[in-house]
Amino acid sequence: MRSTFESWHSRLRCHVELNRTWVFQGHGASLQPQTMLLDESHERLYVGAKNTLFSLSLDRVNAHHREIQWASTESQVEECMMKGREKPECANYIKVLQQHNQTHLLVCGTGAFNPVCALVGVGHTGQVSPIIEFEPKFVGSAVIPDNDDRDDDKVYFFFTEREMDAEGMNKAVYARVGRVCANDQGGQRMLVNRWSSFLKTRLICSVAGPNGIDTHFDDLEDVFVLNSKDEKNPEVFGLFSTTSAVFKGYAVCVYHMDDIRAAFNGPFAYRERPEHHWTPHEDRVPYPRPGSCASKVNSGGFSSSKEFPDEVLRFVRSHPVMYRSVLPQHHRPVLLQTEPGRRKLTQIAVDRVQAQDGHYHVLYIGTDDSVVLKVITIYNKDTDTMEEVLLEELQVFKLPAPIRELIISPKRQQLYVGSEVGVAQVKLHQCDLYGSECADCCLARDPYCAWDGLTCSRYYPAGVYTKRRFRRQDVRHGNAVQLCNGLQIDAEERLVYSVESNSTLLECVPRSLQAKVLWFVQKGGEKHEVRGDERVIMTSHGLLFLRVRSSDAGAYVCQTVEHGYVHTLLRIRLHVLKGERVESAMHAANDGEGEKATAPSLVPSSVSGSHSRLWYKEFLQLIGYGDAQRVEEYCERVWCSDKKRKKTKRKYVPLGGEKRGKGRGEENSHRAPRHTLDT
């Protein structure tokens, strides 16, 4: 598998623009959202936070919010602190939000380490009202039917637990998937008021290593259940991390429901003592099969779990673990981050997007520093390899804080992001960020976007919009050579001046995060590639000269190479000025000798009151710049305030000596040439 997210630090980070993001920050204090729930029917986003349940608008999360306070009582806080807890820990952090029915939400909070759940009423406009508290009960992560018999529906939940290893020495950490029947009422004589169908098994997310030793990602950070048209077979995406104190890495594995069900329908696990290895249970299994749901169709006519024989309940209690683990799709992660010192990954949400060459999963991954990574993964059957493509890095919040919640609204094409500093709303795509060139759009490989003949715009499947039939997109291969042949725009040209022995950056940033940047320099009739050394460094922002030499002058070309497509982005002509000539000109101005210059004054008297600014005339002569008229107009705009310009429209004398006056509108019609003066 290819190393994932390599050189993220050198790639373009897309700061979310103001017209793309809306942020809700509560009342100015730390919001600390713990969980979020999307309610499309009421057009609301519910946010469980510290002592508060918020109801936010899906149109604008920062407008027309509603809230209901649900704090721990004073006695609960006092009792919590007497047990050795700090006061902030004794708040009521709302951890669970589930849709109970059309009129109520099921809400659970920590309740100062005395968990409490409640039903919260929801009005027609998303108004939240009086809390009805009750004793806590289990709430699963997803109800997934096995078949058309609703009595056979299962609740699947995912968790991490510590368990004694085979040697009986250390407690190992395992990622688990658990399952209970949705209609589980417990037993009649045993397992009373307890689950009578609870089973669990291990979720495997690992990478094969040398000598047959796998690297396991056993700490489950987050799970996303991606529903499809077939409600019985959603895809389960798990975000895992390692438990090693030495090596820290992250992985995303995808699981099919068929594989999960097969594990629960397979052999039960058995071990005689905690320090022994698990083995498959080979003795008789009672009927109905332990873990089955009470269903007249599938469990031999039992209508309730209370009717199950004691033998079945006794077996469930002593054999809750299944022998077979659940392996991920392709038997490997679809995404890896194994670089030491990289940011932590905290949350995951997935959108299924139809592109021109098929469907793709777009992964949105939250980090611990307010960034959301937008990634796609592509499996190659021929080579049995996985490719990850980082599409965007979205800096959602200005302050670095862990992303705690990610929710996607496919209907609105919005991503809702929760952290302790607020709740943000971000568009899933902004295709114009990739530019207007065919190659940039195709090489970005964003399944949301395609080149429509004019610019990079939203891709719509055939039949949705018929006007724009000219669309070019290739997410799987990014084959811009074939798609964009003859459509490349001429490269931009720049003129850059630098002073000898100073530092200079020749800036060139590709739009595609996957592009490899190459630099070439032409001196005289020879052209060769710039390799870089201790003095010339190739950075993600361009070619950096730490100390410029006169021999560095020449014509530089910035090219990108991606999937065989060579794209010339920029041509730069670098002029290197002798340091002593610039220094001499500056000293002359500072000593008052600038007034003796042969050229007439280029600066209005109101601007050139001090001699320190007169040296720029000498500098213009050094670089051989002849269009002083434009420079004069530029100085007039930059150095004169609007207030002064309104009081008096000053006249100035250009090089030719002819007096001429200009209004502000005429000044703005002239553009200064694109020169970069690096000193």
N, C-alpha and C positions, 0 to 999 in steps of 0.2 A: 504494500500500500504506500502511496506517495506520502511524504511528510506533510502534515496538514498545517494550514495557517502560517507557513513559514514566512519569515520576514514581514510579519504584520506591522512591526514598528516602522518599516520603511514604506508602507503603502499609504495611499491616500485615505485620510479619515474624512468622511462626509459630515460636516457639521450641519445639523438639521436647521433649515432656514425658517425664518419667522412665519412665512406664509404656509408652512407645512406642519407646524407644531403648535398645540395649545396645552398649557400646563395649569393644573389645579393644585394649589399648595395649602388648602385649608385656611386656617386663621393666622398664618404666619409662623406658628410653632411647628415643631417637627411632626409631620403627618403620620409617619410610620405605618403605612398600609401593610396589612398582613395577608390579605386575600382579596380577590375580585371576582365578580360574577357578571356576565353579560346577559342582559334581558332585552332581546330584540323586540319582543311584543310591546313592551312599555317604553322602548327607546331609551333605556337607562343603563348605566354602568354602576353596580353596587360595589362599594369599597369598604371592607372591614378593616378598621384601623385601631389605634389605641383609644379605648373608651368611647368610640364613636363609630356609627354606621352611616356612610355617606351614600347619597343617590345622585349621580351625575348625568348630565345630558350627553347622549351619544353624538349630537351635532357639535357641541362645544363643551368639553369637560369643565371649562372654567366659567361657565355661565349657568345661572339658574339652578344651583345645586340645592339639595335638601339634605338634612341630617337628623339623626336621632342619637341622643347621648345614652350610653350604657356603661357606666363606670362601676367599679367595685365599691361596695359600701365602706364606710369608715371602719366598721367592726371587722370586715373582711381584710382590709388593709392592715389593721393593727394585728390581727391574728397571723397574717402572712409574715409580717416583720418580726413577730415574736419567734417565728420558726427559723429566723436567721436570714431572711430574704431582704434585699434592698428595696427601698420604696418604689423605684421605677418598675421593678419586676412584679410588684403587687397590683399593677393596673390590670384592666380587663382587655386583653389583646384578642380581637375577634379573628379567629383562625379558620372558621368553616362557614361558607356561604353556599347554600344549595336551594334550588327551586323546589319548594314543597308542593305547591299547586299554583293555580292561576292567581290566587289572591294572597298567598303567604310565602315568605322565605323561611327556611330553616337556618338559624344562625347560632353558632357556638363560639364561646370565648373562654379564655384561660381563667377568668374570675378569681384573680389573686391565688392561683394554684389550687383553686377549687372549681374545676370546670363546670360551666353552666351553658345550657342551650335554651333557645327560645324560638317561638314563632313570631314573625314580624309581618304585620299587615302591609300590603302594597296596593295603593290606589290606582285609578285608571291612568294617572299622569306620573306614576312612579313615586308618589308620596309615601314615605315610610311612617307608620304609626304604632300604638301601644304594644309594648313587649309583653308576651305571655311566656314566662319562664317555666321550665320543667326539668326533670332529672335528665342528665345526658344519656344519649344512646349512640350507638355506632352509626356513622354516616360514611358510606363508601365513596370512592372516587368516580366510579362509572357503573351504570347499570347496563349490561350488555346481554341481550336475549340469545339463547342458544338455538331456539327454533320458534315456531309460531304459537307454541303453548305458553301463554303469559305466566302461568304458574311455575314454569321452569326457568324464569329469568334469574340470572346470577348477578351479584354485585362483586365486581373485581376491584381490588385495591392494592396499592403498591407501597412497599415500605422497606426499611433497612433494619436489621436486627443483629445483635451480637450473640454468638453461640460458641460453646466450648468446642475446640478443634479435636481432631482424632487423637492427638497425644494427651489431651486433657490438661494442657499447660496454659494456653492463651485463649482468650475469647476472640474468635474470628468474626469479621463483619461480612454479612451476606445481604445482597439485594433480593427481595422476595416479591412474589405476586401471591396474594391471598384471594380466597373466594368463599362467599357464603350465598345461600339462597335468599332471594329478595323477600320470600314469604316465611322465612325461618322464625318460628315462635318458641324455639327451645323444646326440651323434652318434658314428659309428664312426671317421671319419677327421678330421673337424673338429667344433668345439664338443664336444670330448671332456670328459666330466665337467662339462659346463656345460649350461645350459638350451638346448634346441633348439626351444622353442615360445614363448619369451618375447616378448610384445607389450605395448605400453602406449599409452594415449591420455589426453587431458586431461579432467579433470572441471571443468565450468563451474558456478560459483555466483556470480551477479552480479545487480545491480540497474540497470535502465535509468535513465540520468541525462539532464540537459538537453543539447541539441545532439547527441543520439544517442551520447553518451559514457557507457559503462557503468562502474559501480563494481564491480571484481572482488574477490572474497574468495578468495585463492589459497593461503593457508597453512592446510593441513588440520590441525586440532587433534585430532580424534577421529572415529571411524566406528562406527556401530552397525548390524549386520545383523539386521533383524527378520524372523524366520522365520514362515512361515504353513503352512497345511495342504499347500499345494503347495510342496514343497521346491525346485522349480526356479525359483520366482519370489518370493524374499524381497524386501523393500524395504530399501534402503540409505540410512541417514541420515548425513549428513556435517556435522560442526561445523567451520566455517571462520572464519578471521580475515583481516584485511587485512595487507598487508606494508608499507604506507606508514608512514613515520616521523612524519608529520604527523597523519594520520587513522587512528584505531584503532576498528574495529568488528567485529562478529561476525554470522554468519548460519548458519542451518540449512537445508540443501537435501536433498530426497528424490529418489532415483533408482530407476527401474524397471529390472529386469534385462533386459527387452526392449530398452530403449534402450542399455544397456551392450553387449549382444550385437550389436546393429545396428552400433555403432561398430567393433567388432572384425571384423565381417563386411563392412565397407565398404572403401573404397579405402585403400591404404597411402600414407603421406606420403613426400615426397622433397624434398630440397634439395641443391644442388650444393656449397655451402659453408656453414659455421656462421653466417655473417652474412647468408645469403639467407633469403627467406621460404619457408615450407613450401608445397608444391604437391602435388596428387594424383598418384600414380604412374600413368602411362597406358600403360606398356609391358606386355608379357606377364608374367603371374604364373605361376610354375611349379606343377606338380601333384605331389603333393597340396598344397593351399593351405598356404602357410607359416603356422605357428601351429596347425595341426590336430594332433589327438592320434592316436597310433597305435591304430587300431581296425579290426577286420575289417569292421565295418558301415559306418563313415563315412570311411575314408581309403584306400579302394581295396585293402584286404586287407593293409596293413602291420600287423604285430603288435608292432613295437617302433620307437621313434624312431631306433634305430641302423640301421634298414633304409631310412631316408629318403635320397633321392638328395642328393648334395653340392650340387646346384643349389638345392634347397629350403633347406638349412641356410645356404648362402651368402646367400640372399635374406633370411632371417630376421636374420642377423647385420648386414646393411647396411640393413635396413628395419624396425627394431623399433617405429617410431611409426606410429600410425594417423592418417589425415587428419581424420576426423570426431571432434569432441569429443562428450562426453556432456552433454546438457542436462538440467536437473532437471525434476521434475514441475511443471506449470503455467508452466515457463520462468522461475521466480523462486524466491527463498527462501520457506520457510513461516514463518520467524521471523527477525527482525532485532533487533540491538542496536547502535545507532549513536550513542548519547549519549556525548559526550566525558567522560573521567574516570570512566566507570563501571567496575565490577568486571570482571575478566577471566573468560572462560568457558573451562573446561578439558576437561570430559568430558560425554558424552551417553549416555543409555540410554532406551529407548522401550518402553512397554507398550501393547498393543492391547486396548481395553476396549469391551465391548458395553454400550450405553446404550439407553434406550427409543426414541430416534429414530435409531439407527444405531450404527456403530462409530467410535471416536475413538482417535487416537494421543495418549497422555499422555507428554510429554517430561520427563525428569528431567535437568537440566543442572547440572553441578558448576561451582563458581566457585573463585577463588583465595583466598577468605576463609571457607572452611568452610561455605558455604551451598549448598544444593541447591534449584534452582528447579523447581517443578512447573507445567507449562504445557500447554495444548491449543491447537491451531490449527484454524481452521474456514475452509474455502474456500467462497466465495459464487459460484456459477456465473453468476447473473444480472448481477452487477456486476463479475465477474472480479477480485475482491479477496480478500485473506487477512486474517483476524482472529485475533489472538493473545490468549488469555485466561490471565493469570497466576493460578493457583489458590492456590499456597502458596509461601512462602519458608521453607525448613526450615534452621534453624541447627543443624547436626549436631554440630559440635565447638565447645567453648568457646573454644579458641585459634584464631586465624585462620591457616589453612594451605590450600594449594591441594588441591582434590579431584583425586586421581590415578586412581581407579578407581570405576566404577559398574556394578553387576551386579543385574539384576532376577530374582527367583524368582517367576514367575506362579503356580506351584503353592502357594507359601507366602504369596503377597502381601506379599513383603518386598523391600526395597531394601538392598543391601550397599554401603557407602561406604568407600573407602580413602583415607587421607591420611597424611602423615608423622607425625601424632600418634596414629594408631590406625586401627582398622577398626570401623565402626558398622553396626548393623542397625536399619532404620527401617521401620515399617509404611507401605505404599503409600497408605493412606487412614485418616482418622480423622474420620468424618462428623459426630460429635457436636460437633466444633469449630465447625460452622456454626450451632449452636443448635437450638432446638426449633420455630421458626416456619417455616411453609410458605414464606413469601417469601424468607427468608434462605437456605434450602436450595436453592430453585430458582434464585435469582439467583447463587449460588456457581458454578453450571454445572459442577460436578464430576461427570464421568460415572460415578464410583464410587458416588455418593450420590443418594438420592431421599427425598422426604418421605413417610412411611408413615402419616400421619394423626395421629401422636403426636409424632414427632421426626424429625430428619435421620439416616437410617441407610443401611447398605450396600444398593445396588441389586443385585438378582438378576434375570436374564432370566426370562421367563415359563416356568413349569414346574419351576424349581429349587426354589422354596418357594411353596406354594399358600396359606399362611395369610394373608400380607400382600398382599392384592390392591389395597389402596388406596395407590397409589403415584403421586407427582406429580414429574415431572422433564422439563426441557426444556433440554438442553445447547446446542442450536444457537441458540436465540433467547432463552432465559431469560425466557419470557413469564409472569411472576408475576401480571400483571394478570388473565390468563385462568385460570391454574391456581389461584391463591390468593385469588380474589375472596370476600370475606366471612369469611376465615380469619385476619385480622390480629388480633394480641393488642394490647390497649390499651397505649399508650405509657407508659413509666415516668415518674414525676414526682419531681423533686428540689427541695430548698430549699437555696440557696447564699448564704452571707454573705461579704461582702468589705469591706475597709476602704478608704476613699477614698485615692487616690494610690498604692495598692499594686497589685501584679499579681495577676491571677486567671485561671484556666483553667476554662472550662466544657467538661468532657470529654465527648466523644461520638465513638466509633469504630465504624464499620459493620463487619459481619462479612464482607461481600462486598468483595473487593479492587477491583472494577470500579465500585463505586457512587460517584456524585457527591453530595457533602454540601452541603446548603443550610441556612442559618440564617435564622430570622425572629424579630423582636422585636415585642411588642405593648405599647404604652404608652397608657393610656387606652382610647379606642375605635379607635385606628389600629394597623394591622399592616403592617410593611414588611420587606423582605429586608435582611439585614446584608451589606454589601459588603466591609467591611474597609478599613483605611487604615494610616498609619504608627503608629497607636496601638492598633488592633484588628487582630490577625492571624489569618487562618484557617489552622490547622495540621492535620496528619493526625490529631492527637489531640483536636482540638476548637477552640473559640474562645478565643483568648488576648488578654486585656486587659493591655497593658503598664502602663498607669496608669488605674485605675478612677476614673470621675467619678460624682458623685451622679446625674447625668442618665442614667447607664447602667442604673440600676435598672429592672426590668421583667420581663415573662414572655418567655422565649426558647424557641423550638421548633427542634429538630434533625431535619431530614428528609433522606432519601436518595432519589435519583432514578436509576433504572436500567431501561433498556428500557421506558420509559413508566410504570413502576410507582413511585408515590410512597409512601414508607414513613415514618411518623412514629416516630422512635426514642425521643425523649426530650423532656420538657417541664421547663424549669428556671425557677424564680422567683428572680431575683437581687435581694438586698437589699444596699444600700451604706450602711455606717455612717460617721458623721462621724469623722474621724481624731482630732480634739481630745477627743472624749468617751471614746474607747478609751484614748488616752494619759493622760487625767486619771484614769481608773479604775486603770490600771497604776501610776501614780505614787502614788496613794492607798494601794495595797497595799504598795508598796515602802517607804513612809514609816511604815507601821504603822497607818495610818488604816483599813485594811480591817477591823480588829477592832471598829471602831465602827459597822459596817454595821447597818442596821435589821433585816435578815433574819437569822434564827438561822443558826448555822454549818452548812454543808452537808457538811463533810468530817470524818471521824473524827479524833480527836486524834493518832493515830499517823501520820496522813497529812499533817495540816496543821501540822506542826511549824514550818515556815518561812512567813514572811509573803509570800514571792514567789509562792505559789500561790493566795493568797486573792483575787487580783484577778479570778479567773474568775467570782466571784459577781456582781461589777459588770457583767461582760461579758454574763452571762445576762440581767440586767435590761435592758441596752441593746438586746438583740435581742428582748426580750419573750418569752423562753422560760419557760413556766410549769411544766412537768413536771420540777421539780427532783428529785423522787423517783428518776426513772430516771437522771438525771445522777449522783446520789449513789451508786447501785448500780454504775454504770459506773466511777466513780472508785475504789470499793472493790475492783473486780476488777482494774483496771489498776495502781493504785499500791501495793496491798498484796500482798506475796509470799505464795505458798502456805504457806510455812513459818510466817509470822506468823499467817495465818488459822487454821492448825491449832492453834497454841498458845492463841489466845484468840479467840472469836467476839465481836467488838466490837459494841456497840450504838450507834446514832446517832440524832440528833434531826432529823426532817424539818421542813419548813416549818410543818406544823400543830402541832408540839410534842409529838406523841404518840410515846412510845418504842416501838420495834419491833425484834425480832431476826429474822435470816434465816440459814438454812443455805446452803451453797454451791449445792446443787441448785436451790433456789428462786430464788437470784439469777440463775442462768443461764436461767431460764424467761422473764426479761424482756429484751427486745431494745431497745437504744438506737435512737432514730429516725435515719433516714439524713440527716444534715446534713453539709455540707461547710463547714468554717471556713477560708477562705483569707485569710491576713493577710500 
